[in-house]
């Protein structure tokens, strides 16, 4: 179809790829608020070229993070395919939190609404629903505490996201430690009663894209 990357001239495809690579690096280190002009400079193209390829910030963000969202969905699929429900749950948590540390923009993109990007929204819903099933399986196996709520996942992601803002090597070590602590607290063995879960849901955390 017109405008699809496979139909672009070689130079236009190169420009498009340079923009995506530059945006991916900028979003990973500086978050989604990085100015579009900074992305253009990093890519070595003019603003007109950037907007010709990506007419809005939203279109650039969703294109950049489409692959990461696919990877996230595959992590959930792997967890569901794991014959050990607890191992699947634990592995999914560890991998997603590791992604947060290496790519600062991923969490922002995951928690930003892009109503016009239908495929992106569909993929995010798939991740959310899939992880809900991962949780259900781990509880049914008696390995995950019965009072674990999706709000606990939101708490973990928010805490880990705060850690991820530090220097990468330190952030990675801190994240692994935090995740290990929390995974121990998630286990059903010797679980003690907790205060009620806060009313945190993915829908409540998702915000409109920054302009």
C-alpha positions as CSV (number, residue, x, y, z in Angstrom):
1,X,0.0,0.0,0.0
2,X,1.2,3.6,-0.6
3,X,3.5,4.9,2.2
4,X,4.3,1.4,3.4
5,X,8.1,1.1,4.0
6,X,8.5,-1.5,1.2
7,X,7.1,1.0,-1.3
8,X,9.5,3.8,-0.5
9,X,12.6,4.7,-2.5
10,X,15.9,3.5,-1.1
11,X,16.9,7.0,0.2
12,X,13.5,7.4,1.8
13,X,13.7,4.0,3.5
14,X,17.2,4.9,4.8
15,X,15.8,8.2,6.2
16,X,12.9,6.4,7.8
17,X,15.2,3.8,9.4
18,X,17.6,6.5,10.7
19,X,14.7,8.3,12.3
20,X,13.5,5.1,14.0
21,X,16.9,4.3,15.2
22,X,17.5,7.8,16.5
23,X,14.1,7.9,18.2
24,X,14.6,4.5,19.8
25,X,17.9,5.6,21.3
26,X,16.5,9.0,22.4
27,X,13.4,7.5,24.0
28,X,15.4,4.8,25.8
29,X,17.7,7.3,27.5
30,X,15.5,10.4,27.8
31,X,11.9,9.2,27.8
32,X,9.1,10.1,25.5
33,X,9.3,13.8,26.2
34,X,12.4,14.2,24.0
35,X,11.8,17.0,21.5
36,X,11.1,15.9,17.9
37,X,13.8,18.4,16.8
38,X,16.3,16.4,18.9
39,X,15.3,13.2,17.2
40,X,15.7,14.8,13.8
41,X,19.1,16.1,14.7
42,X,20.2,12.7,15.9
43,X,18.9,11.1,12.7
44,X,20.6,13.7,10.5
45,X,17.4,14.8,8.8
46,X,15.3,17.9,8.7
47,X,12.0,18.4,10.4
48,X,10.2,18.2,7.1
49,X,11.6,14.8,6.4
50,X,10.8,13.6,9.9
51,X,7.2,14.7,9.6
52,X,6.9,13.3,6.1
53,X,7.7,9.9,7.4
54,X,5.9,10.3,10.8
55,X,3.2,12.9,10.8
56,X,2.8,12.9,14.6
57,X,4.7,12.1,17.7
58,X,2.2,9.3,18.4
59,X,2.9,7.7,15.1
60,X,6.7,7.7,15.8
61,X,6.3,6.4,19.3
62,X,4.0,3.5,18.4
63,X,6.3,2.5,15.5
64,X,9.4,2.6,17.7
65,X,7.8,0.5,20.5
66,X,5.8,-1.9,18.4
67,X,8.7,-4.4,18.4
68,X,9.1,-4.0,22.2
69,X,5.4,-4.6,22.8
70,X,5.7,-7.7,20.6
71,X,8.6,-8.9,22.7
72,X,6.6,-8.2,25.9
73,X,3.7,-10.2,24.5
74,X,6.0,-13.1,23.6
75,X,7.3,-13.1,27.2
76,X,3.7,-13.6,28.4
77,X,3.1,-16.3,25.8
78,X,6.3,-18.1,27.1
79,X,5.0,-17.8,30.7
80,X,1.7,-19.3,29.7
81,X,3.5,-22.2,27.9
82,X,5.7,-23.0,30.8
83,X,4.6,-26.2,32.5
84,X,5.5,-24.7,35.9
85,X,3.0,-21.8,36.5
86,X,5.2,-20.2,39.2
87,X,8.3,-20.4,37.1
88,X,6.4,-18.8,34.2
89,X,5.1,-16.0,36.4
90,X,8.5,-15.3,37.9
91,X,10.2,-15.3,34.5
92,X,7.7,-12.9,33.0
93,X,8.1,-10.5,36.0
94,X,11.9,-10.6,35.8
95,X,12.1,-10.1,32.0
96,X,9.6,-7.2,31.9
97,X,11.4,-5.4,34.8
98,X,14.7,-5.9,33.0
99,X,13.2,-4.2,29.9
100,X,12.2,-1.3,32.0
101,X,15.8,-0.7,33.1
102,X,17.4,-0.9,29.6
103,X,14.7,1.1,27.9
104,X,13.3,4.1,29.9
105,X,10.8,4.9,27.3
106,X,9.1,1.5,27.2
107,X,7.1,1.9,30.4
108,X,6.0,5.4,29.3
109,X,4.9,4.0,26.0
110,X,3.1,1.1,27.5
111,X,1.2,3.4,29.9
112,X,0.3,5.9,27.2
113,X,-3.0,5.8,25.3
114,X,-2.8,5.8,21.5
115,X,-6.4,5.4,20.4
116,X,-5.7,5.8,16.7
117,X,-3.0,3.1,16.8
118,X,-5.4,0.1,16.7
119,X,-2.7,-2.6,16.4
120,X,-0.7,-1.1,19.3
121,X,-3.8,-1.0,21.5
122,X,-4.7,-4.5,20.6
123,X,-1.2,-5.8,21.4
124,X,-1.3,-4.0,24.8
125,X,-4.7,-5.6,25.7
126,X,-3.2,-9.0,24.7
127,X,-0.4,-8.5,27.2
128,X,-2.7,-7.4,30.0
129,X,-5.1,-10.3,29.4
130,X,-2.3,-12.8,29.0
131,X,-0.6,-11.8,32.2
132,X,-4.0,-12.1,34.0
133,X,-4.0,-15.7,32.9
134,X,-0.4,-16.2,34.1
135,X,-1.5,-14.9,37.5
136,X,-4.6,-17.2,37.5
137,X,-2.5,-20.3,36.7
138,X,0.1,-19.5,39.4
139,X,-2.6,-19.1,42.0
140,X,-4.4,-22.3,40.9
141,X,-1.1,-24.1,41.4
142,X,-0.9,-22.9,45.0
143,X,2.4,-21.1,44.4
144,X,1.2,-17.4,44.1
145,X,-0.4,-15.9,47.2
146,X,-4.2,-15.9,46.9
147,X,-4.5,-12.2,47.6
148,X,-2.1,-11.1,44.8
149,X,-3.9,-8.5,42.7
150,X,-3.1,-6.8,39.4
151,X,-2.6,-3.7,41.4
152,X,0.5,-5.4,42.9
153,X,1.9,-5.7,39.4
154,X,1.3,-2.0,38.9
155,X,3.1,-1.2,42.2
156,X,6.0,-3.3,41.1
157,X,6.3,-1.6,37.7
158,X,6.0,1.9,39.3
159,X,8.7,1.1,41.9
160,X,11.0,-0.5,39.3
161,X,10.5,2.4,36.9
162,X,11.8,4.8,39.6
163,X,14.9,2.6,40.0
164,X,15.4,2.6,36.2
165,X,16.2,6.3,36.1
166,X,19.6,5.8,37.7
167,X,22.9,4.8,35.9
168,X,22.2,1.7,33.9
169,X,24.6,-0.7,35.7
170,X,23.5,0.5,39.2
171,X,19.8,0.5,38.1
172,X,20.1,-3.1,36.8
173,X,21.6,-4.4,40.1
174,X,19.0,-2.5,42.1
175,X,16.1,-3.8,39.9
176,X,17.2,-7.4,40.3
177,X,17.4,-7.0,44.1
178,X,14.0,-5.3,44.3
179,X,12.4,-7.9,42.0
180,X,13.9,-10.8,44.0
181,X,12.6,-9.3,47.3
182,X,9.1,-8.8,45.9
183,X,8.9,-12.2,44.2
184,X,9.6,-13.8,47.6
185,X,6.8,-11.8,49.1
186,X,4.5,-13.0,46.3
187,X,4.9,-16.6,47.1
188,X,2.0,-18.4,48.8
189,X,4.2,-20.1,51.3
190,X,4.1,-18.4,54.7
191,X,2.1,-15.5,53.3
192,X,0.7,-13.2,55.9
193,X,-2.3,-10.9,55.5
194,X,-1.7,-7.6,53.7
195,X,-3.5,-4.3,53.7
196,X,-6.1,-4.0,50.9
197,X,-4.7,-3.5,47.4
198,X,-4.9,0.1,46.1
199,X,-7.3,0.8,43.3
200,X,-4.5,0.7,40.7
201,X,-5.4,-0.7,37.3
202,X,-3.8,-0.5,33.9
203,X,-6.7,1.7,32.7
204,X,-6.1,4.2,35.5
205,X,-2.4,4.4,34.9
206,X,-2.7,4.9,31.1
207,X,-2.5,8.6,30.2
208,X,-2.9,10.6,27.0
209,X,0.2,11.1,25.0
210,X,2.3,14.2,25.7
211,X,2.1,16.9,23.0
